[in-house]
Amino acid sequence: MLIEGSRVLVTGASSGIGAALARILARRGATVGLVARREARLAEVLADCRADSPDSRMWVADLADVGLAGRVALEAWDALGHLDCLVNNAGVPMRRHTTKLDRPTLEWVMRVNFFAPAEMTMVLLPRMTARREGMIVNVSSVAGRLGNANEAAYSASKFALCGWSEAIAVDLFDTGVQIRLVNPGPIDTEIWDLPGNDDPLYSGPKISAEEMAQGIAAAMEGDTFEHYVPDMRGIVEAKTADPDPFIKGMAGMLRGR
Ligand SMILES: NC(=O)c1ccc[n+]([C@@H]2O[C@H](COP(=O)([O-])OP(=O)(O)OC[C@H]3O[C@@H](n4cnc5c(N)ncnc54)[C@H](OP(=O)(O)O)[C@@H]3O)[C@@H](O)[C@H]2O)c1
C-alpha cells in the first residue's frame, strides 16, 4: 500500500513500537488514528503526529473490553472517512510460569492480544471488502512461532494471532484486502519492565522501537505476508523442523535462572 495519503488506525500507540510507527506514518503523509489506555501519553504522540498530519485523532480505550475495541474501530473508520489499514499492535506481556497462571489472567492476555485484534478486524472487513481495498497488519511476536519459556499465556495469544493471520490471508486472497503478519524479536520498549511480570530470562541485545517500526512500514509497502524484525526466521524454521532440542534448550534456560 501507499503510505502517503493513507488513513491508518494504530493500536498501542502510546509507547514503544506503536508510538514510533504512528510518528513515522504521520511524517510520511498518512492520517493516523491512535488507540491506547494512557490518555496523556497518547496525547503527546498525537501532538507530534498532528505537526505533520493535522487530521490525526486519538481514542482512549481499554481493548481488554473486546466489544469496545470493535466500536472504536468503527468510530475511527467514520471519523477518518475510511481506513486503508488497521495495525493491531497493542499487546501485554505475561512472564509467569504455567503453574502460577490463573484463568482470569490467561483470559485477559487472550482478550488484549488476540480477541481485540480479531474483533477489530471482523467489524472492519465488510467495509474493506466492499471497497475491495484495505490492509490488516498484525503485530505478533517470535513468541507466536516459538513457545517461550515462562510465557505460556503470552505465547498462546501470539500463536493465536499468527494462526488467525495466516488463515485470514487465505480467506481474503483475491478480495483486495491484504494481511501482513509482523513478528518482532527483542525490541527495546517498556514491555520488558511492566509490573505483574517475572524478570525477563532474555538479557541479550535489542533493537530500537524506531527500527522495528520502520520494518512494519516496509511490510505495509511490500507484498509479502510474514515479516521477522530482526530476522529470526532461521530459529523458527529449525524449531519447526525438530522441536525437541528447542524444548530442551528453553527448559535449560529456565532452570538456570
Ligand atoms: N518489545 C518487544 O521485545 C516485543 C517483542 C515481540 C512482540 N512485541 C509486540 O509488540 C507490540 C508493541 O509492544 P511494545 O514492545 O511497543 O510495548 P509497549 O511499549 O508496552 O507498548 C504496548 C502498547 O499497547 C498498549 N496496550 C496495552 N494494553 C492495552 C489495552 N488493554 N488496551 C489498549 N492498549 C493497550 C499500551 O498502551 P497503554 O498502556 O497506554 O494502554 C502501549 O501503547 C505488542 O503487541 C508486543 O506484544 C514486542
The ligand as an SDF file (V2000), in Angstrom:
LIG
                    3D

 48 52  0  0  0  0  0  0  0  0999 V2000
    9.2470   -5.1820   22.6980 N   0  0  0  0  0  0  0  0  0  0  0  0
    9.4570   -6.4310   22.3020 C   0  0  0  0  0  0  0  0  0  0  0  0
   10.5440   -7.0080   22.5260 O   0  0  0  0  0  0  0  0  0  0  0  0
    8.3780   -7.1680   21.5520 C   0  0  0  0  0  0  0  0  0  0  0  0
    8.6900   -8.4290   21.0220 C   0  0  0  0  0  0  0  0  0  0  0  0
    7.7100   -9.1290   20.3490 C   0  0  0  0  0  0  0  0  0  0  0  0
    6.4610   -8.5820   20.1750 C   0  0  0  0  0  0  0  0  0  0  0  0
    6.1650   -7.3630   20.6770 N   0  0  0  0  0  0  0  0  0  0  0  0
    4.8090   -6.8360   20.4950 C   0  0  0  0  0  0  0  0  0  0  0  0
    4.8570   -5.5200   20.0140 O   0  0  0  0  0  0  0  0  0  0  0  0
    3.6450   -4.8440   20.3950 C   0  0  0  0  0  0  0  0  0  0  0  0
    4.0070   -3.4830   20.9630 C   0  0  0  0  0  0  0  0  0  0  0  0
    4.7110   -3.6560   22.1850 O   0  0  0  0  0  0  0  0  0  0  0  0
    5.8950   -2.7040   22.6730 P   0  0  0  0  0  0  0  0  0  0  0  0
    7.1010   -3.5300   22.7370 O   0  0  0  0  0  0  0  0  0  0  0  0
    5.9040   -1.4540   21.9190 O   0  0  0  0  0  0  0  0  0  0  0  0
    5.4650   -2.4670   24.2070 O   0  0  0  0  0  0  0  0  0  0  0  0
    4.8300   -1.2220   24.9710 P   0  0  0  0  0  0  0  0  0  0  0  0
    5.7190   -0.0400   24.8780 O   0  0  0  0  0  0  0  0  0  0  0  0
    4.4590   -1.7510   26.3020 O   0  0  0  0  0  0  0  0  0  0  0  0
    3.5330   -0.8920   24.1200 O   0  0  0  0  0  0  0  0  0  0  0  0
    2.3410   -1.6220   24.2510 C   0  0  0  0  0  0  0  0  0  0  0  0
    1.2220   -0.7370   23.7680 C   0  0  0  0  0  0  0  0  0  0  0  0
   -0.0230   -1.4610   23.8750 O   0  0  0  0  0  0  0  0  0  0  0  0
   -0.9450   -0.6820   24.5920 C   0  0  0  0  0  0  0  0  0  0  0  0
   -1.8590   -1.5170   25.3530 N   0  0  0  0  0  0  0  0  0  0  0  0
   -1.5540   -2.4870   26.2350 C   0  0  0  0  0  0  0  0  0  0  0  0
   -2.6680   -2.9980   26.7860 N   0  0  0  0  0  0  0  0  0  0  0  0
   -3.6970   -2.3120   26.2420 C   0  0  0  0  0  0  0  0  0  0  0  0
   -5.0910   -2.3510   26.4380 C   0  0  0  0  0  0  0  0  0  0  0  0
   -5.6660   -3.1820   27.3130 N   0  0  0  0  0  0  0  0  0  0  0  0
   -5.8690   -1.5000   25.7360 N   0  0  0  0  0  0  0  0  0  0  0  0
   -5.3050   -0.6220   24.8610 C   0  0  0  0  0  0  0  0  0  0  0  0
   -3.9940   -0.5460   24.6300 N   0  0  0  0  0  0  0  0  0  0  0  0
   -3.1950   -1.3720   25.3320 C   0  0  0  0  0  0  0  0  0  0  0  0
   -0.0870    0.1920   25.5080 C   0  0  0  0  0  0  0  0  0  0  0  0
   -0.7630    1.3940   25.8350 O   0  0  0  0  0  0  0  0  0  0  0  0
   -1.4780    1.7040   27.2340 P   0  0  0  0  0  0  0  0  0  0  0  0
   -0.6740    1.0530   28.3250 O   0  0  0  0  0  0  0  0  0  0  0  0
   -1.4600    3.1970   27.2580 O   0  0  0  0  0  0  0  0  0  0  0  0
   -2.8480    1.1480   27.1040 O   0  0  0  0  0  0  0  0  0  0  0  0
    1.0780    0.5190   24.5920 C   0  0  0  0  0  0  0  0  0  0  0  0
    0.7520    1.6160   23.7600 O   0  0  0  0  0  0  0  0  0  0  0  0
    2.9290   -5.7650   21.3790 C   0  0  0  0  0  0  0  0  0  0  0  0
    1.8840   -6.4530   20.7310 O   0  0  0  0  0  0  0  0  0  0  0  0
    4.0170   -6.7410   21.7900 C   0  0  0  0  0  0  0  0  0  0  0  0
    3.4970   -7.9910   22.1960 O   0  0  0  0  0  0  0  0  0  0  0  0
    7.0930   -6.6320   21.3680 C   0  0  0  0  0  0  0  0  0  0  0  0
  1  2  1  0
  2  3  2  0
  2  4  1  0
  4  5  1  0
  4 48  2  0
  5  6  2  0
  6  7  1  0
  7  8  2  0
  8  9  1  0
  8 48  1  0
  9 10  1  0
  9 46  1  0
 10 11  1  0
 11 12  1  0
 11 44  1  0
 12 13  1  0
 13 14  1  0
 14 15  2  0
 14 16  1  0
 14 17  1  0
 17 18  1  0
 18 19  2  0
 18 20  1  0
 18 21  1  0
 21 22  1  0
 22 23  1  0
 23 24  1  0
 23 42  1  0
 24 25  1  0
 25 26  1  0
 25 36  1  0
 26 27  1  0
 26 35  1  0
 27 28  2  0
 28 29  1  0
 29 30  1  0
 29 35  2  0
 30 31  1  0
 30 32  2  0
 32 33  1  0
 33 34  2  0
 34 35  1  0
 36 37  1  0
 36 42  1  0
 37 38  1  0
 38 39  2  0
 38 40  1  0
 38 41  1  0
 42 43  1  0
 44 45  1  0
 44 46  1  0
 46 47  1  0
M  CHG  2   8   1  16  -1
M  END
$$$$
